């Protein structure tokens, strides 16, 4: 599971979105092109939001040439995410990996205030 599949699975399991398949992409697409595929998909379902984050917000990070990694905010400066084929894990967003790559925060359109 990658980060995009994780976000879709969690949101659809919670009944917030209908499950859908991401268009096929290379595992390293973000290293070779600048097209904002992740943001294009995110904009269909979410509106941008600023901190402070709320549980369930999607935080997006730049890895490579474009925004290409997403995580779900779970509170207390932590996110759940799947990175680079590793297992799903919980991470602190104040750590160097996340804080240096942050791009934007997003909230499902029907939850945004």
C-alpha positions as CSV (number, residue, x, y, z in Angstrom):
1,X,0.0,0.0,0.0
2,X,1.3,3.5,-0.8
3,X,0.2,6.8,0.8
4,X,-2.5,7.5,-1.8
5,X,-4.1,4.1,-1.5
6,X,-4.0,4.5,2.3
7,X,-5.8,7.8,2.3
8,X,-8.5,6.5,-0.1
9,X,-8.9,3.3,1.9
10,X,-9.3,5.1,5.3
11,X,-11.7,7.8,3.9
12,X,-13.8,5.2,2.1
13,X,-13.9,2.8,5.1
14,X,-15.1,5.7,7.2
15,X,-17.9,6.4,4.6
16,X,-16.5,9.8,3.7
17,X,-15.8,9.1,0.0
18,X,-16.7,6.3,-2.5
19,X,-13.8,4.0,-3.0
20,X,-11.9,4.6,-6.3
21,X,-8.8,3.4,-8.0
22,X,-5.9,5.8,-8.6
23,X,-4.7,6.0,-12.2
24,X,-1.7,3.8,-12.8
25,X,1.6,5.4,-12.0
26,X,5.2,4.5,-11.6
27,X,6.5,4.2,-8.0
28,X,9.1,6.9,-8.8
29,X,6.9,9.3,-11.0
30,X,7.7,12.1,-8.6
31,X,11.4,11.9,-9.3
32,X,11.0,12.3,-13.0
33,X,8.2,14.8,-13.7
34,X,6.8,17.9,-12.2
35,X,3.1,17.2,-13.0
36,X,1.1,17.6,-9.7
37,X,-0.8,14.3,-9.9
38,X,-1.3,14.0,-6.2
39,X,-2.6,17.5,-5.9
40,X,-4.9,17.1,-8.9
41,X,-6.6,14.1,-7.2
42,X,-6.7,15.9,-3.8
43,X,-8.4,19.0,-5.3
44,X,-11.3,16.9,-6.5
45,X,-12.3,16.0,-2.9
46,X,-10.7,18.5,-0.6
47,X,-10.3,22.2,0.0
48,X,-7.0,23.7,1.2
49,X,-6.8,24.5,4.9
50,X,-4.2,26.1,7.2
51,X,-3.0,25.0,10.6
52,X,-4.1,24.2,13.2
53,X,-4.9,20.8,11.7
54,X,-7.9,18.8,12.7
55,X,-8.0,15.0,13.0
56,X,-8.7,13.7,9.5
57,X,-7.0,16.5,7.6
58,X,-4.7,15.3,4.8
59,X,-1.2,16.8,4.9
60,X,0.8,16.7,1.7
61,X,4.5,16.7,1.3
62,X,6.9,17.4,-1.5
63,X,9.2,14.5,-2.3
64,X,11.1,14.7,-5.5
65,X,9.9,17.3,-8.1
66,X,6.3,17.7,-6.9
67,X,3.8,17.2,-4.1
68,X,3.7,13.4,-3.9
69,X,3.2,12.1,-0.4
70,X,0.1,12.3,1.7
71,X,-0.6,11.5,5.3
72,X,-3.7,11.7,7.6
73,X,-3.4,13.9,10.6
74,X,-4.4,12.0,13.8
75,X,-3.7,14.7,16.4
76,X,-0.9,15.7,18.7
77,X,1.4,16.5,15.7
78,X,1.2,12.9,14.4
79,X,0.1,11.4,11.1
80,X,-0.5,8.0,9.8
81,X,1.1,7.3,6.4
82,X,2.7,4.7,4.2
83,X,6.1,5.6,2.8
84,X,8.1,4.0,0.1
85,X,6.6,0.5,0.3
86,X,7.1,0.3,4.0
87,X,4.2,-0.7,6.3
88,X,1.7,1.9,7.4
89,X,3.1,3.8,10.3
90,X,2.5,6.7,12.7
91,X,5.0,9.5,12.5
92,X,5.6,12.9,14.2
93,X,5.2,15.8,11.8
94,X,7.8,17.9,13.7
95,X,10.6,15.5,12.7
96,X,13.1,16.6,10.0
97,X,11.6,14.3,7.3
98,X,8.1,15.9,7.5
99,X,8.8,19.4,8.6
100,X,11.3,20.0,5.7
101,X,9.0,18.7,3.0
102,X,5.6,20.1,4.0
103,X,3.5,21.4,1.1
104,X,-0.1,22.0,2.1
105,X,-3.0,20.9,4.3
106,X,-6.4,19.7,3.0
107,X,-9.8,18.9,4.3
108,X,-12.7,17.0,2.7
109,X,-14.9,19.6,1.0
110,X,-18.0,18.5,2.9
111,X,-16.2,18.7,6.2
112,X,-14.5,22.1,5.6
113,X,-15.8,25.0,7.5
